[in-house]
Amino acid sequence: MANALRAVTPQLMLVSNAPDSSSWLGDALVVRDKRTERGSLVGLHTALSNLPAPAEGAIVVAWDMPFVTVELLRLLASTPAESFASIPDGPRGAEPMCAYYSRRCLPAIDAALDAGDLRLTAFIERLPNVRHVGAAKVASCGDPTRLFFNVNTPSDLALADSMAAADVRTA
C-alpha cells in the first residue's frame, strides 16, 4: 500500500498515536491525534489538519488495506476540484477509508465531532458534492474484493500473506 501511495503523492503521512509509529515508514510524516475522541473520523480530521501547503486534499487509505493499486489511487486523485470527497464503491458498499477528501471537509468534521457523532458514514452523507466512484470504474483498477481487503485478524493476515506470495510467484 505504501508503494502505491508513493506513486501518486510526494509525501506520505501516517496518522498514529502508537509510540513506535515513527519507525513504521521511515519517509512518512507521523502525526498524532489532537482530539481526544477515537475513531476513523478523528484520524481523518488529523490528516486533513496536518496537510502541508499547498495541498488541497489527501488520499486516505486505512493501514489494514494492503492491496490498493496505483490505478485506484490515481482515479481517486483525479477528483474534480469542486468535490469535497471521492468515495469508491466496493463489494460491501462505499469504502470511506480508501478515498480522497478535500481540506474543505474540516468544518464538517469538527461539527460532527463536536456533536459527538463519530460515524464516518453519517459525516459523508452530510457532505456536499461527493463524487461516488461506481463499481465498474473501481473494477477497472483491480479486483474490488482484493482492493478493499482488510487485515483485521491473524487469519486475515495469513490470507494476505498467501495472496502476496501468489503475486510474487506469478510476477
C-alpha positions as CSV (number, residue, x, y, z in Angstrom):
1,M,0.0,0.0,0.0
2,A,2.8,2.5,0.8
3,N,4.4,1.9,-2.5
4,A,1.1,2.6,-4.3
5,L,0.7,5.8,-2.4
6,R,4.3,6.9,-3.1
7,A,3.5,6.6,-6.8
8,V,0.7,9.2,-6.6
9,T,1.8,11.6,-3.8
10,P,5.0,13.3,-2.9
11,Q,4.6,12.9,0.9
12,L,3.2,10.1,3.0
13,M,1.5,10.9,6.2
14,L,0.9,8.3,8.9
15,V,-1.8,9.1,11.5
16,S,-1.0,7.1,14.6
17,N,-0.8,7.5,18.3
18,A,1.4,4.4,18.7
19,P,4.8,5.3,20.4
20,D,6.8,3.4,17.8
21,S,4.9,4.6,14.7
22,S,7.8,6.8,13.5
23,S,9.7,3.6,12.8
24,W,7.0,2.0,10.6
25,L,7.6,4.0,7.4
26,G,10.9,5.8,7.5
27,D,9.9,8.5,5.0
28,A,6.4,9.3,6.3
29,L,5.4,12.3,8.3
30,V,3.9,10.9,11.5
31,V,1.1,12.9,13.1
32,R,-0.8,12.2,16.2
33,D,-4.5,13.0,17.0
34,K,-5.0,16.3,18.8
35,R,-8.7,15.5,19.6
36,T,-9.4,13.0,22.4
37,E,-12.3,11.2,20.7
38,R,-11.4,7.9,19.0
39,G,-12.4,6.6,15.6
40,S,-11.8,7.0,11.8
41,L,-13.3,10.4,11.7
42,V,-10.8,11.6,14.2
43,G,-8.0,10.2,12.1
44,L,-9.4,11.9,9.0
45,H,-9.5,15.2,11.0
46,T,-5.9,14.7,12.0
47,A,-4.8,14.0,8.4
48,L,-6.6,17.0,6.9
49,S,-5.5,19.3,9.7
50,N,-1.9,18.5,9.1
51,L,-1.8,18.7,5.3
52,P,1.3,20.7,4.2
53,A,0.6,23.7,2.0
54,P,-0.3,23.9,-0.8
55,A,-2.1,20.5,-0.6
56,E,-5.9,20.9,-1.0
57,G,-6.8,17.4,0.0
58,A,-5.5,13.9,0.7
59,I,-5.9,10.3,-0.4
60,V,-6.7,8.4,2.8
61,V,-6.1,4.7,3.0
62,A,-6.6,2.6,6.1
63,W,-3.5,0.9,7.3
64,D,-5.2,-2.5,7.1
65,M,-5.8,-2.4,3.3
66,P,-2.6,-3.8,1.8
67,F,-3.7,-4.4,-1.8
68,V,-4.8,-0.9,-3.1
69,T,-3.4,-0.2,-6.5
70,V,-1.7,2.8,-8.1
71,E,-4.6,2.8,-10.6
72,L,-7.2,3.1,-7.9
73,L,-5.3,5.8,-6.1
74,R,-4.8,7.8,-9.3
75,L,-8.5,7.5,-10.0
76,L,-9.2,9.0,-6.5
77,A,-6.6,11.7,-7.0
78,S,-8.4,12.8,-10.2
79,T,-11.2,14.2,-8.1
80,P,-12.7,17.4,-9.6
81,A,-11.8,20.5,-7.6
82,E,-15.4,21.2,-6.7
83,S,-15.8,17.8,-5.0
84,F,-15.4,17.6,-1.2
85,A,-14.7,13.8,-1.4
86,S,-14.3,10.9,-3.8
87,I,-15.6,7.6,-2.3
88,P,-15.2,4.4,-4.2
89,D,-17.8,1.6,-4.2
90,G,-16.6,-1.8,-3.0
91,P,-18.2,-5.2,-2.6
92,R,-19.9,-4.1,0.7
93,G,-20.8,-0.6,-0.4
94,A,-18.9,2.7,0.0
95,E,-15.3,2.4,1.1
96,P,-14.7,5.7,3.0
97,M,-11.3,4.6,4.3
98,C,-9.9,4.4,0.8
99,A,-10.9,7.7,-0.6
100,Y,-10.0,11.3,-1.4
101,Y,-11.0,14.1,1.0
102,S,-10.7,17.9,0.5
103,R,-9.3,20.1,3.2
104,R,-12.8,21.8,2.9
105,C,-14.2,18.9,4.9
106,L,-12.6,20.1,8.1
107,P,-15.5,22.4,9.3
108,A,-18.0,19.5,8.8
109,I,-15.7,17.1,10.6
110,D,-15.3,19.5,13.5
111,A,-19.1,19.9,13.7
112,A,-19.7,16.1,13.7
113,L,-17.0,15.6,16.4
114,D,-18.3,18.5,18.5
115,A,-21.8,16.9,18.3
116,G,-20.4,13.5,19.4
117,D,-21.3,11.8,16.1
118,L,-18.2,9.8,15.2
119,R,-19.8,7.8,12.4
120,L,-17.8,8.3,9.2
121,T,-20.7,7.2,7.0
122,A,-23.0,9.8,8.6
123,F,-20.4,12.5,8.0
124,I,-20.1,11.6,4.3
125,E,-23.9,11.7,3.9
126,R,-23.9,15.3,5.1
127,L,-21.1,16.4,2.8
128,P,-22.0,18.5,-0.3
129,N,-20.8,17.4,-3.7
130,V,-19.4,13.9,-3.0
131,R,-18.1,12.0,-6.1
132,H,-19.1,8.4,-5.8
133,V,-16.9,6.1,-7.9
134,G,-19.0,3.3,-9.2
135,A,-18.2,-0.4,-9.0
136,A,-17.5,-0.7,-12.7
137,K,-14.9,2.1,-12.6
138,V,-13.3,0.7,-9.5
139,A,-13.2,-2.8,-11.1
140,S,-11.1,-1.3,-13.9
141,C,-8.4,-0.7,-11.3
142,G,-8.4,-4.2,-9.9
143,D,-10.5,-6.9,-8.3
144,P,-12.6,-4.9,-5.7
145,T,-12.6,-7.8,-3.2
146,R,-8.8,-7.6,-3.2
147,L,-8.5,-3.8,-3.4
148,F,-10.5,-3.4,-0.3
149,F,-9.3,-6.5,1.6
150,N,-8.9,-5.7,5.3
151,V,-6.5,-7.3,7.6
152,N,-8.3,-7.4,11.0
153,T,-7.4,-10.8,12.4
154,P,-4.5,-13.2,12.4
155,S,-6.3,-15.3,9.9
156,D,-6.8,-12.3,7.6
157,L,-3.0,-11.6,7.9
158,A,-2.2,-15.2,6.9
159,L,-4.6,-14.9,3.9
160,A,-3.0,-11.6,2.9
161,D,0.5,-13.1,3.2
162,S,-0.6,-16.0,0.9
163,M,-2.2,-13.6,-1.6
164,A,1.0,-11.6,-1.7
165,A,3.1,-14.7,-2.1
166,A,0.9,-15.8,-5.0
167,D,1.6,-12.3,-6.6
168,V,5.3,-12.9,-6.4
169,R,5.0,-16.3,-7.9
170,T,3.0,-15.1,-10.9
171,A,5.1,-11.9,-11.5
